[in-house]
């Protein structure tokens, strides 16, 4: 097998997140629903792990037995278990485990075995159409080890105890993105109005435009990770709105009533960065005439957003690592240890992994800040967002300059769509601001933007053709799914392709199979 693609999964983060979510859900619904809650959380986690595995291995078709085994062993071993394969055949996969990810205390909470069953079973059912998970031995039942059999053939599973999984669709995702976006925006607006009483009026209330599938996925991620204590790394080009995403995470977290402090590490001189972050004592250096509280102390209980974290000096990286690991710091020139409770959200427009390989960024710090990573797509990859961004920016500029521009002309929008926007949303705002100053009437008909000369007409035509064919294929696929009520076998026969190819196209076009199936 290949090197496990889940090797960067952090055991502590997974276990903490799982237990915290379980406790929160138990409080809401009562202890008697504990097993159902575990199963729901485990299925959700299984979907996440499978998606991560597919992205890392570039696999879009159904998983075979070898890939499935690599995935489930990778999940368990990278969250603290010690699983290994015993046997594998077309009907059954058997694995054994000598160390429980939840530790010896699992004997007080045997219901957690449901997690293994639901993760293993859910992934198997999605890829093989059926699964029964039999836990023959369990550390939770004080058997000394875990022996788990995953049957993928209903006939072979007959006579064996265990949970059956026949639903081949993923856990139901949030269908109404508008409702989700409204929920996130409401929380962000609440904080903004609270803070704007002290802040300058030049600041604009935060809004995330997410009409593109990639940005909608970011919104879904925000709601999932915000309530946890996990550190987050936001990657993206300059001007894509990384701070906006960080503010949304803070607004959706339980820390929303505490400070959100954003600092640009690259804008602080190297000689002052440690003092700025961690504070200094009186007399620590020339000019230190009084005690200074750093950003960490000022963000106590809240969120600290470290933009351009890649620009931190080696010394600052070392001190930051200690704060994240130990939850405590010492001011520059001080000897007293101070406890701090701050959630770290970092951002960079650089390839941190590449900097680690060049010894320009600490390897251990990279893994600490990179527990959860969000990649914000550049504006060129989210054309669906462009009209809405343009309208939002024009509304704001109208208020700032007392103008009455209501829209842009077709020619202006054509230019906007044709440009590649290396500066992303920030550049779009700059161009529209220059152009609105010279606009007359209610429609902007001129845009202060020079498009590059067209030198790739053949390539452009190929792209247009491929886009058109993809639209036709997606439409035909959705029609076939409706006609056959989501029956993959019939759809594949209708389209003249294999079932695996159908699953691949479902993933390609972000089609949810559950939307076409008739409930039992």
Secondary structure, 3 states (H helix, E strand, C coil): CCCCCCCCCCHHHHHHHHHHHHHHHHHHHCHHHHHHHHHHHHHHHHHHHHHHHHHHHCCCCCCCHHHHHHHHHHHHHCCCCCEEEEEECCCEEEEEECCCCCCHHHHHCHHHHHHHHHHHHHHHHHHHCCEEEEEEECHHHCCCCEEEEEECCHHHHCCCCCEEECCCCCCCCCCCHHHHHHHHHHHHHHHHHHHCCCCCCCCCCCCCCCCCHHHHHHHHHHHHHHCCCCCEEEECCCCCCHHHHHHHHHHCCCCCCCCEEEEEHHHCCCCCHHHHHHCECCCCCCCCCCCECCHHHHCCCCEEEEECHHHCCHHHHHHHHHHHHHCEECCECCCCCEECCCEEEEEECCCHHHHHHCCCCCHHHHHHHCCEEEECCCHHHCHHHHHHHHHHHHHHHHHHHCCCCCEECHHHHHHHHHCCCCCHHHHHHHHHHHHHCCCCCCEECCCCCCCCCCCCHHHHHHHHHHHHHHHHHHHHHHHHHHHCCCCHHHHHHHHCCCHHHHHHHHHHCCCCHHHHCCCC
